[in-house]
Amino acid sequence: MKTVIFKWNPAFSSYSMLHYLNDMNRLQQDDYDYDYNWSVWDHDQIHEGDRFFWVKVGRYGQTGIVASGKITSEPYRDEDWSGKGRETYYVDFVPDVLINPDALPIFSCADLAQAIPDFEWDKGHSGLVLTDDQAKMLEDLWADFLAKNNIPFTEAKNKRYQEDLIYMSK
């Protein structure tokens, strides 16, 4: 299993902060059937079942990890989200943690850079694969962060992934 970093800058992404917050609210409904996908750079190294961390980057608001979860498809080519006509690959995914970066602490890009300095956390391509050592360190840091901050979670389910419990911050 690989660990993939999705980078998201709401200032220019096709997926806005408002969209993210609305999705968090919809996920609390038992009948909400959501469908997430994200563009990935290292598409030739990513597979269904891999782990992901979603990192908010940019100049506005808190930056850092806002979500984690599981990739639920093999990479596939589709239309470029930016409209620039680039060759773009995507994966589908389901989150196990979503955090509202405007309301709760997040594991910041600065802390990520200090803990794992050999990865560019706050800019660059999205969908990059961590080394096994980086991935192990991140998993340990993430578990510690969630426990330390006592993130308040509610439970929700996705119709298509009934076996997966999705937890998100209130």
C-alpha positions as CSV (number, residue, x, y, z in Angstrom):
1,M,0.0,0.0,0.0
2,K,1.2,3.5,-0.9
3,T,0.4,6.8,0.7
4,V,-0.6,9.6,-1.6
5,I,-0.7,13.4,-0.8
6,F,-3.5,15.3,-2.4
7,K,-2.7,19.0,-2.5
8,W,-5.6,21.5,-2.6
9,N,-5.5,25.3,-3.0
10,P,-9.1,26.5,-2.7
11,A,-8.1,29.9,-4.2
12,F,-7.7,28.4,-7.7
13,S,-9.1,24.8,-7.5
14,S,-12.3,23.8,-9.2
15,Y,-13.2,22.5,-5.7
16,S,-13.9,25.5,-3.5
17,M,-13.8,25.9,0.3
18,L,-17.6,26.4,0.2
19,H,-18.0,23.1,-1.7
20,Y,-15.8,21.4,0.9
21,L,-17.9,22.8,3.8
22,N,-21.1,21.9,2.1
23,D,-19.9,18.3,1.5
24,M,-19.0,18.1,5.2
25,N,-22.6,19.0,6.1
26,R,-24.1,16.6,3.5
27,L,-22.0,13.7,4.8
28,Q,-24.0,13.9,8.1
29,Q,-27.1,12.7,6.2
30,D,-27.4,9.0,6.1
31,D,-28.8,9.0,2.6
32,Y,-26.1,11.3,1.0
33,D,-24.3,9.4,-1.7
34,Y,-21.1,11.3,-2.5
35,D,-18.5,10.8,-5.2
36,Y,-15.0,12.2,-4.6
37,N,-12.2,12.2,-7.1
38,W,-8.9,14.0,-7.2
39,S,-6.1,14.6,-9.8
40,V,-2.9,12.7,-9.2
41,W,0.6,13.3,-10.6
42,D,2.1,9.9,-9.8
43,H,-0.7,8.0,-11.4
44,D,1.6,5.2,-12.5
45,Q,2.4,4.4,-8.8
46,I,-1.1,4.6,-7.3
47,H,-3.6,1.8,-6.9
48,E,-7.0,1.1,-5.5
49,G,-6.7,0.6,-1.7
50,D,-3.9,3.1,-1.2
51,R,-4.0,5.6,1.6
52,F,-4.3,9.4,1.0
53,F,-3.9,12.6,3.0
54,W,-5.6,15.7,1.7
55,V,-3.5,18.8,2.4
56,K,-4.9,22.3,2.1
57,V,-2.3,24.7,0.8
58,G,-2.3,28.4,-0.3
59,R,-2.2,31.8,1.3
60,Y,-5.6,31.9,2.9
61,G,-6.6,30.3,6.2
62,Q,-4.9,27.4,7.9
63,T,-2.9,25.1,5.8
64,G,-2.2,21.4,6.5
65,I,-4.0,18.1,6.6
66,V,-7.8,18.4,6.3
67,A,-8.6,14.8,5.5
68,S,-7.4,11.3,5.2
69,G,-8.9,8.1,3.8
70,K,-8.7,5.4,1.1
71,I,-8.4,5.5,-2.7
72,T,-11.2,3.5,-4.2
73,S,-10.3,3.2,-7.9
74,E,-7.3,2.7,-10.2
75,P,-6.1,6.0,-11.8
76,Y,-8.1,7.0,-14.9
77,R,-7.6,9.7,-17.5
78,D,-10.3,12.3,-17.8
79,E,-10.8,16.0,-18.8
80,D,-8.3,18.4,-17.2
81,W,-10.1,20.1,-14.2
82,S,-8.3,23.4,-15.0
83,G,-9.5,23.6,-18.5
84,K,-5.9,23.9,-19.9
85,G,-6.2,20.6,-21.8
86,R,-3.4,18.9,-20.0
87,E,-3.2,15.1,-19.7
88,T,-4.8,14.5,-16.3
89,Y,-5.4,11.4,-14.3
90,Y,-7.8,11.0,-11.4
91,V,-8.6,8.6,-8.6
92,D,-11.8,8.2,-6.7
93,F,-11.6,8.2,-2.9
94,V,-13.5,8.0,0.3
95,P,-12.5,9.9,3.4
96,D,-12.2,8.5,6.9
97,V,-11.5,11.9,8.5
98,L,-12.6,15.4,7.4
99,I,-11.7,18.4,9.4
100,N,-13.0,21.9,9.0
101,P,-9.8,24.0,8.8
102,D,-11.8,27.2,9.7
103,A,-13.1,25.8,12.9
104,L,-10.6,23.2,14.3
105,P,-6.8,22.8,14.5
106,I,-5.2,20.9,11.6
107,F,-1.8,19.3,11.3
108,S,-0.1,22.3,9.7
109,C,2.2,22.4,6.6
110,A,4.8,24.0,8.8
111,D,4.7,21.1,11.3
112,L,4.7,18.6,8.4
113,A,7.8,20.3,6.9
114,Q,9.6,20.1,10.2
115,A,8.7,16.5,10.8
116,I,9.2,15.3,7.2
117,P,11.5,17.9,5.6
118,D,12.3,15.9,2.5
119,F,8.8,16.4,1.0
120,E,7.4,19.7,-0.4
121,W,4.2,20.1,1.6
122,D,2.9,23.6,0.7
123,K,3.2,23.7,-3.1
124,G,3.9,21.5,-6.1
125,H,1.9,18.8,-7.8
126,S,-1.0,17.0,-6.2
127,G,-1.2,13.2,-6.0
128,L,2.4,12.6,-5.1
129,V,3.4,9.3,-3.4
130,L,5.4,9.3,-0.2
131,T,8.3,6.9,0.4
132,D,7.5,4.1,2.8
133,D,9.5,5.8,5.6
134,Q,7.7,9.1,5.1
135,A,4.4,7.3,5.0
136,K,5.1,5.4,8.3
137,M,6.2,8.7,10.0
138,L,3.1,10.5,8.7
139,E,0.7,7.8,10.0
140,D,2.2,7.9,13.4
141,L,2.1,11.7,13.5
142,W,-1.5,11.8,12.3
143,A,-2.6,9.3,14.9
144,D,-0.9,11.4,17.6
145,F,-2.4,14.6,16.3
146,L,-5.9,13.2,16.3
147,A,-5.6,11.9,19.8
148,K,-3.9,15.0,21.2
149,N,-6.5,17.4,19.7
150,N,-9.4,15.2,20.6
151,I,-11.1,16.1,17.3
152,P,-14.9,15.8,17.8
153,F,-16.2,13.3,15.2
154,T,-19.7,12.3,14.1
155,E,-20.4,9.2,12.2
156,A,-21.8,9.1,8.7
157,K,-22.1,6.5,6.0
158,N,-21.8,6.5,2.2
159,K,-24.3,4.2,0.4
160,R,-21.7,2.8,-1.9
161,Y,-19.2,2.1,1.0
162,Q,-21.4,0.7,3.7
163,E,-18.4,-1.1,5.2
164,D,-16.5,2.1,5.7
165,L,-17.4,4.4,8.5
166,I,-16.7,8.0,7.7
167,Y,-15.7,10.3,10.5
168,M,-15.7,14.1,10.2
169,S,-15.3,17.1,12.5
170,K,-18.4,18.9,13.6
